[in-house]
Amino acid sequence: MGEFSEILSVVEQELRASDTSLEVIRAFPEKARPNPQRKKLAAIGIEKVSMAPVGLNDYCMGENVSLGKKAEVWVKISFCCTNATACWELWEGCAQRLLFSEQLSFKQIECGQAVWNKEWSGIVLPVKLCCEFILSGTGEGDSGLFYPQSFHIVRKGEV
Protein backbone atom coordinates (compact mmCIF):
# COMPACT_ATOMS: atom_id res chain seq x y z
CA MET A 1 0.00 0.00 0.00
CA GLY A 2 1.32 3.48 -0.87
CA GLU A 3 1.98 6.18 1.68
CA PHE A 4 -1.06 8.23 0.65
CA SER A 5 -3.47 5.29 0.76
CA GLU A 6 -2.00 4.41 4.14
CA ILE A 7 -2.78 7.91 5.44
CA LEU A 8 -6.42 7.53 4.37
CA SER A 9 -6.61 4.10 5.99
CA VAL A 10 -5.25 5.42 9.29
CA VAL A 11 -7.67 8.39 9.26
CA GLU A 12 -10.51 5.96 8.49
CA GLN A 13 -9.52 3.70 11.41
CA GLU A 14 -9.27 6.63 13.83
CA LEU A 15 -12.68 7.99 12.80
CA ARG A 16 -14.32 4.58 13.21
CA ALA A 17 -12.66 4.13 16.60
CA SER A 18 -13.98 7.52 17.78
CA ASP A 19 -17.63 6.66 17.05
CA THR A 20 -18.76 3.10 16.34
CA SER A 21 -21.99 4.26 14.66
CA LEU A 22 -20.09 6.49 12.20
CA GLU A 23 -20.09 5.28 8.60
CA VAL A 24 -16.80 6.14 6.87
CA ILE A 25 -16.45 6.05 3.08
CA ARG A 26 -13.82 7.23 0.62
CA ALA A 27 -14.68 10.50 -1.11
CA PHE A 28 -15.11 8.80 -4.46
CA PRO A 29 -16.73 5.39 -3.92
CA GLU A 30 -17.61 3.07 -6.79
CA LYS A 31 -21.22 4.25 -6.67
CA ALA A 32 -21.82 7.74 -7.98
CA ARG A 33 -23.07 10.55 -5.78
CA PRO A 34 -25.41 11.89 -4.42
CA ASN A 35 -25.19 9.93 -1.21
CA PRO A 36 -28.43 9.68 0.74
CA GLN A 37 -28.67 11.65 3.96
CA ARG A 38 -27.49 9.46 6.82
CA LYS A 39 -27.40 10.00 10.54
CA LYS A 40 -23.56 9.92 10.74
CA LEU A 41 -21.40 9.82 7.63
CA ALA A 42 -17.79 10.83 6.99
CA ALA A 43 -16.37 10.86 3.46
CA ILE A 44 -12.58 11.05 3.32
CA GLY A 45 -10.18 11.77 0.50
CA ILE A 46 -6.84 13.35 -0.28
CA GLU A 47 -7.36 16.91 -1.41
CA LYS A 48 -3.81 18.11 -2.04
CA VAL A 49 -0.24 16.82 -1.94
CA SER A 50 2.86 18.95 -2.21
CA MET A 51 6.41 17.63 -2.30
CA ALA A 52 9.69 19.41 -1.70
CA PRO A 53 13.20 17.96 -1.86
CA VAL A 54 14.95 17.36 1.43
CA GLY A 55 18.70 17.22 1.19
CA LEU A 56 22.02 18.89 1.70
CA ASN A 57 21.70 21.58 -0.98
CA ASP A 58 22.60 24.40 1.41
CA TYR A 59 25.80 22.63 2.44
CA CYS A 60 26.94 21.28 -0.93
CA MET A 61 27.33 24.55 -2.84
CA GLY A 62 24.17 24.13 -4.88
CA GLU A 63 24.71 20.50 -5.85
CA ASN A 64 21.49 18.52 -5.86
CA VAL A 65 22.08 15.99 -3.08
CA SER A 66 18.58 14.81 -2.26
CA LEU A 67 17.95 12.51 0.66
CA GLY A 68 14.21 12.28 0.10
CA LYS A 69 11.06 14.32 -0.24
CA LYS A 70 9.10 16.27 2.35
CA ALA A 71 5.44 15.52 1.67
CA GLU A 72 2.61 17.73 2.86
CA VAL A 73 -0.71 15.90 2.50
CA TRP A 74 -4.13 17.52 2.96
CA VAL A 75 -6.90 15.04 3.82
CA LYS A 76 -10.48 16.29 3.49
CA ILE A 77 -13.25 14.86 5.65
CA SER A 78 -16.86 15.75 4.89
CA PHE A 79 -19.08 15.06 7.89
CA CYS A 80 -22.71 14.63 6.80
CA CYS A 81 -25.42 14.60 9.50
CA THR A 82 -29.08 15.40 9.91
CA ASN A 83 -28.35 18.92 11.24
CA ALA A 84 -25.46 21.33 11.83
CA THR A 85 -25.32 20.73 15.58
CA ALA A 86 -25.00 16.97 15.03
CA CYS A 87 -22.13 17.61 12.57
CA TRP A 88 -20.28 19.75 15.13
CA GLU A 89 -20.80 17.17 17.90
CA LEU A 90 -19.58 14.38 15.62
CA TRP A 91 -16.52 16.42 14.59
CA GLU A 92 -15.63 17.30 18.18
CA GLY A 93 -15.76 13.61 19.17
CA CYS A 94 -13.66 12.56 16.18
CA ALA A 95 -11.21 15.45 16.69
CA GLN A 96 -10.28 14.14 20.13
CA ARG A 97 -9.32 10.80 18.63
CA LEU A 98 -7.48 12.31 15.65
CA LEU A 99 -5.52 14.90 17.65
CA PHE A 100 -4.17 12.28 20.06
CA SER A 101 -3.65 9.48 17.53
CA GLU A 102 -0.50 7.40 18.04
CA GLN A 103 -0.32 6.56 14.34
CA LEU A 104 -0.82 9.93 12.69
CA SER A 105 -0.19 13.51 13.76
CA PHE A 106 -1.38 16.65 12.04
CA LYS A 107 0.42 19.91 11.37
CA GLN A 108 -2.75 21.89 10.73
CA ILE A 109 -6.50 21.33 10.98
CA GLU A 110 -9.06 23.60 9.32
CA CYS A 111 -12.78 23.37 9.93
CA GLY A 112 -15.36 25.10 7.75
CA GLN A 113 -19.00 25.91 8.35
CA ALA A 114 -21.76 23.29 8.48
CA VAL A 115 -23.92 24.20 5.47
CA TRP A 116 -26.47 22.64 3.10
CA ASN A 117 -24.74 20.93 0.18
CA LYS A 118 -26.86 20.31 -2.94
CA GLU A 119 -24.52 17.62 -4.25
CA TRP A 120 -24.83 15.62 -1.03
CA SER A 121 -28.48 16.55 -0.39
CA GLY A 122 -27.77 17.30 3.25
CA ILE A 123 -25.84 19.26 5.85
CA VAL A 124 -22.07 18.91 5.38
CA LEU A 125 -19.25 20.07 7.66
CA PRO A 126 -15.93 20.19 5.75
CA VAL A 127 -12.73 19.54 7.71
CA LYS A 128 -9.20 19.60 6.27
CA LEU A 129 -6.27 17.90 7.99
CA CYS A 130 -2.65 18.52 7.01
CA CYS A 131 0.16 16.15 7.90
CA GLU A 132 3.79 16.48 6.96
CA PHE A 133 6.32 13.67 6.71
CA ILE A 134 9.52 12.65 4.98
CA LEU A 135 9.60 10.09 2.17
CA SER A 136 13.06 8.58 2.09
CA GLY A 137 14.69 5.68 0.32
CA THR A 138 17.08 4.80 3.14
CA GLY A 139 14.60 3.43 5.69
CA GLU A 140 16.93 4.23 8.60
CA GLY A 141 15.04 5.13 11.74
CA ASP A 142 11.71 4.54 10.02
CA SER A 143 9.18 3.78 12.73
CA GLY A 144 6.19 3.81 10.37
CA LEU A 145 4.73 6.83 12.18
CA PHE A 146 4.22 10.32 10.83
CA TYR A 147 5.22 13.06 13.29
CA PRO A 148 4.96 16.72 12.31
CA GLN A 149 7.02 19.40 14.02
CA SER A 150 3.87 21.18 15.22
CA PHE A 151 0.23 21.69 14.35
CA HIS A 152 -2.09 24.67 14.16
CA ILE A 153 -5.89 24.52 14.46
CA VAL A 154 -7.94 26.98 12.42
CA ARG A 155 -11.69 27.05 13.06
CA LYS A 156 -13.66 28.96 10.49
CA GLY A 157 -17.26 30.02 10.95
CA GLU A 158 -19.86 29.36 13.56
CA VAL A 159 -22.82 27.00 13.77
GUMIKE-961200 format. One line per 4 residues: number of its first residue (from 1); for each residue x, z, y of N, C-alpha, C, CB. Coordinates in Angstrom, 2 decimals, always signed. Glycine has a CB too. Example, Ala and Ser with C-alpha at 12.3 -4.5 7.8 and 13.67 -1.06 7.14 Angstrom:
REM GUMIKE-961200
1) +13.19,+7.80,-5.69,+12.30,+7.80,-4.50,+13.20,+7.80,-3.30,+11.31,+9.05,-4.47; +12.85,+7.08,-2.25,+13.67,+7.14,-1.06,+12.90,+7.87,+0.03,+14.08,+5.72,-0.60 .
//
This chain:
REM GUMIKE-961200
1) +0.85,+0.00,-1.17,+0.00,+0.00,+0.00,+0.89,+0.00,+1.23,-0.96,+1.22,+0.00; +0.54,-0.81,+2.25,+1.32,-0.87,+3.48,+1.12,+0.36,+4.34,+0.95,-2.11,+4.27; +2.03,+0.50,+5.31,+1.98,+1.68,+6.18,+0.67,+1.77,+6.94,+3.14,+1.64,+7.16; +0.15,+0.63,+7.42,-1.06,+0.65,+8.23,-2.30,+0.96,+7.39,-1.23,-0.68,+8.95 .
5) -2.37,+0.42,+6.19,-3.47,+0.76,+5.29,-3.40,+2.23,+4.89,-3.45,-0.13,+4.04; -2.18,+2.73,+4.76,-2.00,+4.14,+4.41,-2.52,+5.05,+5.53,-0.51,+4.43,+4.13; -2.29,+4.66,+6.77,-2.78,+5.44,+7.91,-4.31,+5.52,+7.85,-2.32,+4.83,+9.25; -4.96,+4.37,+7.63,-6.42,+4.37,+7.53,-6.90,+5.23,+6.38,-6.94,+2.94,+7.36 .
9) -6.21,+5.18,+5.26,-6.61,+5.99,+4.10,-6.49,+7.48,+4.40,-5.75,+5.63,+2.88; -5.43,+7.88,+5.09,-5.25,+9.29,+5.42,-6.31,+9.75,+6.41,-3.85,+9.54,+6.00; -6.61,+8.92,+7.43,-7.67,+9.26,+8.39,-9.00,+9.38,+7.66,-7.76,+8.19,+9.52; -9.27,+8.46,+6.75,-10.51,+8.49,+5.96,-10.61,+9.78,+5.14,-10.58,+7.27,+5.04 .
13) -9.53,+10.18,+4.49,-9.52,+11.41,+3.70,-9.76,+12.64,+4.57,-8.19,+11.56,+2.96; -9.12,+12.69,+5.74,-9.27,+13.83,+6.63,-10.70,+13.92,+7.16,-8.28,+13.74,+7.80; -11.30,+12.79,+7.50,-12.68,+12.80,+7.99,-13.64,+13.28,+6.91,-13.10,+11.40,+8.46; -13.45,+12.78,+5.69,-14.32,+13.21,+4.58,-14.14,+14.69,+4.26,-14.05,+12.38,+3.33 .
17) -12.92,+15.19,+4.40,-12.66,+16.60,+4.13,-13.27,+17.49,+5.21,-11.16,+16.86,+4.03; -13.42,+16.96,+6.43,-13.98,+17.78,+7.52,-15.49,+17.95,+7.40,-13.65,+17.15,+8.86; -16.18,+16.98,+6.81,-17.63,+17.05,+6.66,-18.01,+16.28,+5.40,-18.37,+16.48,+7.92; -18.47,+16.99,+4.38,-18.76,+16.34,+3.10,-19.95,+15.39,+3.17,-19.03,+17.39,+2.04 .
21) -20.84,+15.56,+4.15,-21.99,+14.66,+4.26,-21.69,+13.43,+5.11,-23.18,+15.41,+4.84; -20.47,+13.33,+5.65,-20.09,+12.20,+6.49,-19.77,+10.99,+5.63,-18.87,+12.56,+7.38; -20.40,+9.85,+5.96,-20.09,+8.60,+5.28,-19.03,+7.87,+6.09,-21.37,+7.71,+5.12; -17.91,+7.53,+5.46,-16.80,+6.87,+6.14,-16.64,+5.47,+5.57,-15.47,+7.69,+6.00 .
25) -16.64,+4.48,+6.46,-16.45,+3.08,+6.05,-15.34,+2.47,+6.90,-17.78,+2.26,+6.19; -14.79,+1.36,+6.43,-13.82,+0.62,+7.23,-14.61,-0.16,+8.29,-12.95,-0.34,+6.35; -13.99,-0.47,+9.39,-14.68,-1.11,+10.50,-15.25,-2.48,+10.12,-13.73,-1.27,+11.68; -14.63,-3.15,+9.20,-15.11,-4.46,+8.80,-15.33,-4.50,+7.29,-14.13,-5.55,+9.23 .
29) -16.45,-3.91,+6.82,-16.73,-3.92,+5.39,-17.11,-5.32,+4.93,-17.85,-2.92,+5.05; -17.26,-5.48,+3.62,-17.61,-6.79,+3.07,-18.97,-7.25,+3.57,-17.61,-6.75,+1.55; -19.90,-6.31,+3.72,-21.22,-6.67,+4.25,-21.13,-6.81,+5.76,-22.28,-5.61,+3.86; -21.85,-7.77,+6.29,-21.82,-7.98,+7.74,-22.62,-6.91,+8.46,-22.38,-9.37,+8.08 .
33) -22.31,-6.69,+9.72,-23.07,-5.78,+10.55,-24.41,-6.43,+10.88,-22.30,-5.41,+11.84; -25.39,-5.78,+11.41,-25.41,-4.42,+11.89,-25.62,-3.43,+10.75,-26.49,-4.25,+12.93; -25.02,-2.29,+10.90,-25.19,-1.21,+9.93,-26.44,-0.44,+10.31,-23.94,-0.28,+9.89; -27.23,-0.04,+9.34,-28.43,+0.74,+9.68,-28.04,+2.10,+10.24,-29.32,+0.91,+8.44 .
37) -28.91,+2.63,+11.07,-28.67,+3.96,+11.65,-28.66,+4.99,+10.52,-29.76,+4.31,+12.72; -27.62,+5.78,+10.48,-27.49,+6.82,+9.46,-27.32,+8.15,+10.15,-26.31,+6.54,+8.51; -27.51,+9.21,+9.41,-27.40,+10.54,+10.00,-25.96,+10.83,+10.45,-27.87,+11.61,+9.01; -24.98,+10.53,+9.59,-23.56,+10.74,+9.92,-22.75,+9.59,+9.35,-23.05,+12.11,+9.37 .
41) -22.18,+8.79,+10.24,-21.40,+7.63,+9.82,-20.16,+7.53,+10.70,-22.25,+6.32,+9.89; -19.02,+7.25,+10.09,-17.79,+6.99,+10.83,-17.19,+5.69,+10.31,-16.77,+8.18,+10.68; -17.01,+4.73,+11.21,-16.37,+3.46,+10.86,-14.96,+3.49,+11.45,-17.19,+2.22,+11.39; -13.97,+3.24,+10.61,-12.58,+3.32,+11.05,-11.91,+1.96,+10.95,-11.81,+4.35,+10.24 .
45) -10.95,+1.73,+11.80,-10.18,+0.50,+11.77,-8.98,+0.61,+12.69,-11.05,-0.69,+12.16; -8.01,-0.26,+12.48,-6.84,-0.28,+13.35,-7.16,-1.19,+14.52,-5.56,-0.76,+12.59; -7.04,-0.65,+15.72,-7.36,-1.41,+16.91,-6.14,-2.13,+17.48,-7.96,-0.51,+17.97; -5.00,-1.45,+17.48,-3.81,-2.04,+18.11,-2.56,-1.49,+17.46,-3.80,-1.75,+19.63 .
49) -1.56,-2.35,+17.33,-0.24,-1.94,+16.82,+0.80,-2.52,+17.75,-0.02,-2.42,+15.33; +1.74,-1.69,+18.18,+2.86,-2.21,+18.95,+4.15,-1.72,+18.28,+2.79,-1.75,+20.46; +5.14,-2.60,+18.28,+6.41,-2.30,+17.63,+7.54,-2.48,+18.63,+6.62,-3.21,+16.38; +8.50,-1.60,+18.56,+9.69,-1.70,+19.41,+10.91,-1.41,+18.54,+9.61,-0.72,+20.63 .
53) +12.01,-2.12,+18.77,+13.20,-1.86,+17.96,+13.77,-0.48,+18.26,+14.26,-2.93,+18.21; +14.27,+0.15,+17.23,+14.95,+1.43,+17.36,+16.35,+1.20,+16.84,+14.21,+2.59,+16.57; +17.33,+1.46,+17.66,+18.70,+1.19,+17.22,+19.72,+1.79,+18.15,+18.93,-0.28,+17.11; +20.90,+1.19,+18.12,+22.02,+1.70,+18.89,+22.40,+0.74,+20.02,+23.23,+1.94,+17.98 .
57) +21.41,+0.02,+20.56,+21.70,-0.98,+21.58,+22.39,-0.39,+22.81,+20.42,-1.67,+22.01; +22.00,+0.80,+23.22,+22.60,+1.41,+24.40,+24.06,+1.79,+24.18,+21.81,+2.65,+24.81; +24.45,+1.99,+22.94,+25.80,+2.44,+22.63,+26.71,+1.33,+22.11,+25.74,+3.55,+21.62; +26.15,+0.16,+21.86,+26.94,-0.93,+21.28,+27.11,-2.10,+22.24,+26.28,-1.42,+20.00 .
61) +27.11,-1.84,+23.52,+27.33,-2.84,+24.55,+26.42,-4.06,+24.39,+28.77,-3.28,+24.54; +25.14,-3.80,+24.17,+24.17,-4.88,+24.13,+24.03,-5.57,+22.79,+24.52,-5.87,+25.13; +24.87,-5.24,+21.81,+24.71,-5.85,+20.50,+23.41,-5.36,+19.88,+25.92,-5.53,+19.59; +22.76,-6.22,+19.14,+21.49,-5.86,+18.52,+21.75,-5.18,+17.18,+20.59,-7.11,+18.34 .
65) +21.86,-3.86,+17.20,+22.08,-3.08,+15.99,+20.81,-2.29,+15.73,+23.34,-2.13,+16.12; +19.89,-2.87,+15.01,+18.58,-2.26,+14.81,+18.56,-1.43,+13.54,+17.49,-3.33,+14.76; +18.08,-0.21,+13.67,+17.95,+0.66,+12.51,+16.52,+0.71,+11.99,+18.42,+2.07,+12.85; +15.61,+0.10,+12.69,+14.21,+0.10,+12.28,+13.31,-0.26,+13.44,+13.81,+1.47,+11.72 .
69) +12.05,+0.04,+13.29,+11.06,-0.24,+14.32,+10.27,+1.03,+14.60,+10.11,-1.40,+13.89; +9.98,+1.26,+15.88,+9.10,+2.35,+16.27,+7.71,+1.75,+16.38,+9.57,+3.04,+17.62; +6.80,+2.19,+15.54,+5.44,+1.67,+15.52,+4.50,+2.64,+16.22,+4.97,+1.41,+14.07; +3.67,+2.09,+17.09,+2.61,+2.86,+17.73,+1.31,+2.24,+17.24,+2.72,+2.84,+19.31 .
73) +0.51,+3.01,+16.53,-0.71,+2.50,+15.90,-1.92,+3.22,+16.49,-0.65,+2.69,+14.36; -2.87,+2.43,+16.99,-4.13,+2.96,+17.52,-5.21,+2.76,+16.46,-4.53,+2.28,+18.87; -5.80,+3.85,+16.00,-6.90,+3.82,+15.04,-8.18,+4.10,+15.81,-6.70,+4.86,+13.87; -9.20,+3.27,+15.61,-10.48,+3.49,+16.29,-11.48,+4.03,+15.28,-11.01,+2.18,+16.95 .
77) -12.16,+5.09,+15.67,-13.25,+5.65,+14.86,-14.52,+5.54,+15.68,-12.96,+7.15,+14.45; -15.55,+4.95,+15.11,-16.86,+4.89,+15.75,-17.78,+5.83,+15.00,-17.42,+3.43,+15.78; -18.15,+6.95,+15.66,-19.08,+7.89,+15.06,-20.49,+7.44,+15.42,-18.81,+9.36,+15.55; -21.34,+7.26,+14.42,-22.71,+6.80,+14.63,-23.65,+7.87,+14.09,-22.96,+5.41,+13.93 .
81) -24.49,+8.42,+14.97,-25.42,+9.50,+14.60,-26.79,+9.21,+15.19,-24.89,+10.87,+15.08; -27.72,+10.09,+14.91,-29.08,+9.91,+15.40,-29.23,+10.18,+16.88,-30.02,+10.79,+14.63; -28.33,+10.99,+17.48,-28.35,+11.24,+18.92,-26.95,+11.58,+19.41,-29.35,+12.39,+19.28; -26.79,+11.61,+20.74,-25.46,+11.83,+21.33,-24.91,+13.21,+21.01,-25.53,+11.64,+22.84 .
85) -25.77,+14.21,+21.02,-25.32,+15.58,+20.73,-24.79,+15.68,+19.30,-26.47,+16.58,+20.93; -25.47,+15.03,+18.37,-25.00,+15.03,+16.97,-23.65,+14.34,+16.85,-26.03,+14.34,+16.06; -23.43,+13.27,+17.62,-22.13,+12.57,+17.61,-21.03,+13.50,+18.10,-22.19,+11.30,+18.49; -21.28,+14.22,+19.21,-20.28,+15.13,+19.75,-19.98,+16.27,+18.78,-20.74,+15.70,+21.08 .
89) -21.01,+16.82,+18.14,-20.80,+17.90,+17.17,-20.00,+17.41,+15.98,-22.14,+18.48,+16.70; -20.32,+16.20,+15.50,-19.58,+15.62,+14.38,-18.12,+15.39,+14.77,-20.23,+14.29,+13.94; -17.88,+14.84,+15.96,-16.52,+14.59,+16.42,-15.73,+15.89,+16.54,-16.53,+13.85,+17.75; -16.34,+16.92,+17.11,-15.63,+18.18,+17.30,-15.24,+18.80,+15.96,-16.49,+19.17,+18.09 .
93) -16.11,+18.68,+14.95,-15.76,+19.17,+13.61,-14.64,+18.37,+12.98,-16.98,+19.13,+12.71; -14.70,+17.05,+13.13,-13.66,+16.18,+12.56,-12.34,+16.33,+13.33,-14.11,+14.72,+12.58; -12.42,+16.56,+14.64,-11.21,+16.69,+15.45,-10.38,+17.87,+15.00,-11.56,+16.83,+16.93; -11.03,+18.97,+14.62,-10.28,+20.13,+14.14,-9.44,+19.76,+12.93,-11.23,+21.28,+13.80 .
97) -10.03,+19.03,+12.02,-9.32,+18.63,+10.80,-8.19,+17.64,+11.12,-10.30,+18.00,+9.80; -8.48,+16.66,+11.99,-7.48,+15.65,+12.31,-6.30,+16.22,+13.10,-8.13,+14.53,+13.09; -6.59,+17.10,+14.06,-5.52,+17.65,+14.90,-4.54,+18.51,+14.11,-6.11,+18.46,+16.03; -5.03,+19.17,+13.05,-4.17,+20.06,+12.28,-3.86,+19.50,+10.90,-4.83,+21.43,+12.15 .
101) -3.94,+18.19,+10.75,-3.65,+17.53,+9.48,-2.17,+17.69,+9.13,-4.03,+16.05,+9.54; -1.89,+17.95,+7.87,-0.50,+18.04,+7.40,+0.07,+16.67,+7.10,-0.42,+18.92,+6.16; -0.79,+15.67,+6.94,-0.32,+14.34,+6.56,-0.15,+13.38,+7.73,-1.27,+13.75,+5.58; -0.83,+13.64,+8.83,-0.82,+12.69,+9.93,-0.97,+13.43,+11.25,-1.94,+11.64,+9.77 .
105) -0.11,+13.14,+12.20,-0.19,+13.76,+13.51,-0.38,+12.68,+14.56,+1.07,+14.61,+13.82; -1.05,+13.02,+15.64,-1.38,+12.04,+16.65,-0.68,+12.33,+17.96,-2.87,+11.98,+16.86; -0.25,+11.28,+18.62,+0.42,+11.37,+19.91,-0.61,+11.45,+21.03,+1.35,+10.16,+20.12; -1.72,+10.76,+20.85,-2.75,+10.73,+21.89,-4.11,+10.51,+21.23,-2.46,+9.63,+22.93 .
109) -5.13,+11.15,+21.80,-6.50,+10.98,+21.33,-7.36,+10.72,+22.55,-7.00,+12.23,+20.52; -8.15,+9.64,+22.51,-9.06,+9.32,+23.60,-10.48,+9.29,+23.05,-8.69,+7.97,+24.27; -11.39,+9.88,+23.78,-12.78,+9.93,+23.37,-13.63,+9.33,+24.47,-13.21,+11.39,+23.05; -14.49,+8.39,+24.12,-15.36,+7.75,+25.10,-16.67,+8.49,+25.23,-15.62,+6.30,+24.71 .
113) -17.68,+7.79,+25.72,-19.00,+8.35,+25.91,-19.90,+7.94,+24.76,-19.60,+7.91,+27.25; -20.78,+8.82,+24.33,-21.76,+8.48,+23.29,-22.86,+7.66,+23.95,-22.34,+9.76,+22.60; -22.96,+6.38,+23.58,-23.92,+5.47,+24.20,-24.63,+4.63,+23.13,-23.22,+4.56,+25.22; -25.73,+4.01,+23.53,-26.47,+3.10,+22.64,-25.66,+1.82,+22.48,-27.91,+2.79,+23.21 .
117) -25.49,+1.39,+21.23,-24.74,+0.18,+20.93,-25.68,-0.80,+20.24,-23.49,+0.49,+20.05; -25.93,-1.96,+20.87,-26.86,-2.94,+20.31,-26.38,-3.47,+18.98,-27.07,-4.09,+21.29; -25.08,-3.70,+18.86,-24.52,-4.25,+17.62,-24.76,-3.33,+16.43,-23.03,-4.51,+17.78; -24.65,-2.01,+16.68,-24.83,-1.03,+15.62,-26.27,-0.54,+15.51,-23.91,+0.14,+15.83 .
121) -27.08,-0.85,+16.50,-28.48,-0.39,+16.55,-28.55,+1.12,+16.48,-29.30,-1.00,+15.41; -27.76,+1.79,+17.29,-27.77,+3.25,+17.30,-26.81,+3.81,+18.31,-27.44,+3.78,+15.92; -26.75,+5.14,+18.38,-25.84,+5.85,+19.26,-24.45,+5.84,+18.63,-26.33,+7.31,+19.53; -23.44,+5.45,+19.41,-22.07,+5.38,+18.91,-21.14,+6.13,+19.87,-21.61,+3.89,+18.75 .
125) -20.28,+6.96,+19.31,-19.25,+7.66,+20.07,-17.90,+7.09,+19.65,-19.31,+9.23,+19.83; -17.23,+6.32,+20.55,-15.93,+5.75,+20.19,-14.79,+6.74,+20.43,-15.68,+4.46,+20.98; -13.90,+6.84,+19.44,-12.73,+7.71,+19.54,-11.52,+6.87,+19.14,-12.87,+9.00,+18.62; -10.44,+6.98,+19.92,-9.20,+6.27,+19.60,-8.10,+7.30,+19.36,-8.80,+5.29,+20.75 .
129) -7.36,+7.10,+18.28,-6.27,+7.99,+17.90,-4.98,+7.17,+17.91,-6.51,+8.64,+16.50; -3.92,+7.72,+18.49,-2.65,+7.01,+18.52,-1.59,+7.83,+17.80,-2.22,+6.72,+19.98; -0.97,+7.23,+16.80,+0.16,+7.90,+16.15,+1.38,+7.01,+16.28,-0.15,+8.21,+14.65; +2.52,+7.64,+16.28,+3.79,+6.96,+16.48,+4.72,+7.37,+15.35,+4.41,+7.30,+17.87 .
133) +5.38,+6.40,+14.74,+6.32,+6.71,+13.67,+7.38,+5.63,+13.58,+5.58,+6.87,+12.33; +8.40,+5.89,+12.81,+9.52,+4.98,+12.65,+9.41,+4.28,+11.29,+10.88,+5.73,+12.77; +9.52,+2.96,+11.31,+9.60,+2.17,+10.09,+11.08,+1.84,+9.90,+8.70,+0.86,+10.15; +11.64,+2.29,+8.80,+13.06,+2.09,+8.58,+13.30,+1.61,+7.16,+13.84,+3.38,+8.85 .
137) +14.35,+0.83,+7.00,+14.69,+0.32,+5.68,+15.59,+1.24,+4.89,+15.34,-1.00,+5.82; +16.12,+2.30,+5.50,+17.08,+3.14,+4.80,+16.42,+4.13,+3.86,+17.93,+3.88,+5.79; +15.29,+4.72,+4.27,+14.60,+5.69,+3.43,+15.22,+7.07,+3.43,+14.56,+5.19,+2.04; +16.30,+7.29,+4.18,+16.93,+8.60,+4.23,+16.06,+9.56,+5.01,+18.32,+8.51,+4.85 .
141) +15.83,+10.73,+4.45,+15.04,+11.74,+5.13,+13.58,+11.39,+5.25,+15.60,+11.98,+6.48; +13.11,+10.44,+4.47,+11.71,+10.02,+4.54,+10.85,+10.99,+3.76,+11.53,+8.59,+4.00; +10.04,+11.75,+4.46,+9.18,+12.73,+3.78,+7.80,+12.17,+3.52,+9.06,+13.99,+4.60; +7.51,+10.95,+4.00,+6.19,+10.37,+3.81,+5.19,+10.85,+4.85,+5.69,+10.69,+2.43 .
145) +5.62,+11.67,+5.79,+4.73,+12.18,+6.83,+5.04,+11.51,+8.15,+4.84,+13.71,+6.95; +4.04,+11.42,+9.01,+4.22,+10.83,+10.32,+4.12,+11.95,+11.35,+3.15,+9.71,+10.59; +5.22,+12.22,+12.06,+5.22,+13.29,+13.06,+5.57,+12.73,+14.43,+6.21,+14.39,+12.66; +4.63,+12.76,+15.36,+4.96,+12.31,+16.72,+5.71,+13.40,+17.46,+3.69,+11.92,+17.49 .
149) +6.32,+13.04,+18.57,+7.02,+14.02,+19.40,+6.02,+14.96,+20.07,+7.88,+13.30,+20.45; +4.89,+14.41,+20.52,+3.87,+15.22,+21.18,+2.55,+14.43,+21.16,+4.28,+15.59,+22.64; +1.48,+15.07,+21.57,+0.23,+14.35,+21.69,-0.48,+14.78,+22.96,-0.67,+14.58,+20.46; -1.37,+13.93,+23.42,-2.09,+14.16,+24.67,-3.55,+13.81,+24.42,-1.48,+13.32,+25.86 .
153) -4.47,+14.71,+24.73,-5.89,+14.46,+24.52,-6.52,+14.03,+25.84,-6.60,+15.73,+23.96; -7.24,+12.91,+25.81,-7.94,+12.42,+26.98,-9.41,+12.35,+26.61,-7.40,+11.03,+27.45; -10.25,+13.10,+27.31,-11.69,+13.06,+27.05,-12.35,+12.36,+28.21,-12.28,+14.49,+26.85; -13.02,+11.26,+27.92,-13.66,+10.49,+28.96,-15.15,+10.67,+28.86,-13.27,+9.01,+28.86 .
157) -15.79,+10.91,+29.97,-17.26,+10.95,+30.02,-17.83,+12.27,+29.57,-17.82,+9.87,+29.17; -19.10,+12.39,+29.73,-19.86,+13.56,+29.36,-21.04,+13.13,+28.52,-20.33,+14.35,+30.61; -21.63,+14.07,+27.79,-22.82,+13.77,+27.00,-24.00,+13.68,+27.93,-23.06,+14.82,+25.90 .
//
